Amino acid sequence: MSYDNLGRGDRHAQQRRRRKNNKDVPVQDKEYKLIDGNYSPQPYAYCCHYKAYMTRNQTKLHECKKRQCEQLKTFEWAQEKGKK
């Protein structure tokens, strides 16, 4: 008796189940990839230098606002949200 295949089960059946389960995941609204690799549905700004979206805290961390970086583009809805 060979123990090489013990515990592996049917690989193809597992792959079919994974594909089926992944199709059942609901599609979310558009999410933007942030500079640190995470995703956010509403980023604060886009930096052309880093070529990535940023949250408000990330703009402070990378000192984009402090340097008054011309390549930093804030979104209109983010500016309105900050005024409240």
C-alpha positions in Angstrom: 0.0 0.0 0.0 1.3 3.4 -1.0 1.0 6.4 1.3 1.9 9.0 -1.4 -1.7 10.0 -2.1 -2.9 9.8 1.5 -4.9 12.8 2.6 -4.9 14.6 -0.7 -8.3 13.7 -1.9 -9.5 14.6 -5.3 -7.5 17.6 -6.5 -9.7 18.4 -9.4 -12.8 18.3 -7.3 -11.2 20.7 -4.9 -10.3 23.1 -7.7 -13.9 22.9 -9.1 -15.3 23.8 -5.6 -12.9 26.7 -5.3 -13.9 28.1 -8.7 -17.6 27.7 -7.9 -17.2 29.4 -4.5 -15.2 32.3 -6.0 -18.0 32.9 -8.5 -20.5 33.3 -5.6 -18.6 36.3 -4.1 -20.6 39.5 -4.8 -18.9 42.1 -6.9 -18.1 45.2 -4.8 -17.9 48.8 -5.9 -14.7 49.9 -7.6 -11.8 49.9 -5.2 -8.6 51.7 -5.7 -5.2 50.3 -4.8 -3.4 52.4 -2.2 0.3 53.1 -2.0 0.8 50.5 0.7 -0.9 47.7 -1.3 -4.3 47.8 0.5 -7.6 48.8 -1.2 -10.0 51.6 -0.5 -13.4 52.4 -2.0 -12.9 56.2 -1.5 -9.2 57.3 -1.5 -8.4 60.9 -0.5 -5.9 61.7 -3.3 -3.8 60.4 -6.2 -0.1 61.0 -6.3 1.5 61.0 -9.8 5.0 60.7 -8.3 4.2 57.4 -6.5 1.5 56.5 -9.1 -0.9 55.4 -6.4 -3.9 56.5 -4.5 -3.6 57.6 -0.9 -5.7 58.1 2.2 -5.6 61.3 4.3 -3.2 59.8 6.8 -0.9 58.5 4.0 -0.6 62.0 2.6 0.6 63.1 6.0 3.0 60.2 6.3 4.6 60.8 2.9 4.5 64.6 3.6 2.9 65.4 0.3 0.7 68.2 1.7 3.6 69.6 3.7 5.9 69.8 0.7 2.9 71.2 -1.4 3.6 68.5 -4.0 2.2 69.6 -7.4 1.8 66.0 -8.5 -0.8 65.4 -5.7 -4.3 65.5 -6.9 -7.1 65.5 -4.3 -10.6 64.5 -5.3 -13.5 67.0 -5.2 -15.6 64.8 -2.9 -12.7 64.4 -0.5 -12.3 68.2 -0.2 -16.1 68.7 0.4 -16.0 65.9 3.1 -13.1 67.7 4.8 -15.0 71.0 5.1 -17.8 69.5 7.2 
